[in-house]
Amino acid sequence: MTLEQAQEDIDKWITTVGVRYFNELTNLGILMEEVGELSRLMVRKYGEQSFKESDKNKELSDEMADVLWVLICLANQTGVNLTEALQKNFEKKNSRDAKRHLENKKLS
């Protein structure tokens, strides 16, 4: 699935099954909640936090997909083409950071 297809599919789902988009600020809040859930799982899986019983059956892939879903909703609502945005972001990083990381002694 491409980003373009994901944006189209989510829009179709939202406008049929989901009835309508939540407003942009509500979706921003939901995005922060989903990032928090991803963070909670990451610090338990890779960090020093222990798992609580309620966290044991959660999957990183599902939490990441939740974050992506809401981000795509926000892109749809605000008229952002994520394919174009990501391509421009690669261009920016390739010009701005072409040597930056190679020359970073902390990464050696």
N, C-alpha and C positions, 0 to 999 in steps of 0.2 A: 504494500500500500504506500502510495506517495503522500507527501504532506498535503498536496492539492486534493487528493482523493479523501484524505482524512477530514480536511476542512469541509468538503462537500457532504460526506457521510454524517458527520456530527451535526451540521446544519439541518440536514434532512431529519435526523433523529430528534433534535431539539424541537423543530417546528411541527412534528407529528406526535411522537410519544411524549416528549417533554413539554408540550403545549407552547412554550415560549422560553426565550432566554431570560434568566435572572438579569437584573440590571448590572452594569459594569462594576460598580463598587461592591455589590453582593458577590459577584464572581471573583473579584479580587480577594475578598475575604475568604471565599471557599478555596481559592488557590493557596492562600497562606495556610489554611487548615490542612490541605492535602500535602503541602511541602512539610508541614510539621509531622504528619503521620509517616511520611517517608523518612524524615530525620530520626524519628523515634525508632523505627525499625533498623536503620543503618547503625545507630549508636549501640544498639543491642547486638547486632550481628557482627560488626567490625570494631566496635569500641569496647569500653569497659563496663557498660551497663549490663545487668542481667535481665533476662527475659521475664516478663510477667506472664501469667497464664493466658491473659487476653491477647498477647502479642505472638504467641507461639505458632499459630497457624497462618500468619500473614505472609504474603509473598512480596519481595521487592518489585517484581515485574508488575504486579497489580497496583502497588502504590505509585510506581513511576507512571503507569498508564493513567491513573487518576489525575496526576499532576498534568500530564500531557493533554488529557481531555479538557480540563478547565482552561489551560493555556490556549488551546485551539478555540474554545468558546470565546475567549476574550479577543483573539485575533479576528474571528468572524464578526464580532460585534463592533470592532473598531476599524474594520476595513483593511486589516493587515494580511497581505499574502505572505504566508510563512515561507514558501519556497523562495520567493524573491528576497525576503528579509534574511534568510539563512545564507543565500548566495552572496549578498552584499556583506554580511558579517564575515564570511570567509575571505572576501577581498580585503576588508579592513584589517583582519588579523594577519593576512599574508603580507600586506605592505607595512603595517605598523610593527609587527612582531617577527619579521623575517629573520633577524639575528638575535633578538632580545633573549630568547630562552637558551639559545646555543651559547650565548656569552654570559649566562647567569651561573656564577660559580657555585651557587647553592644547589644547582641541579646536577652538578658533576659527580 
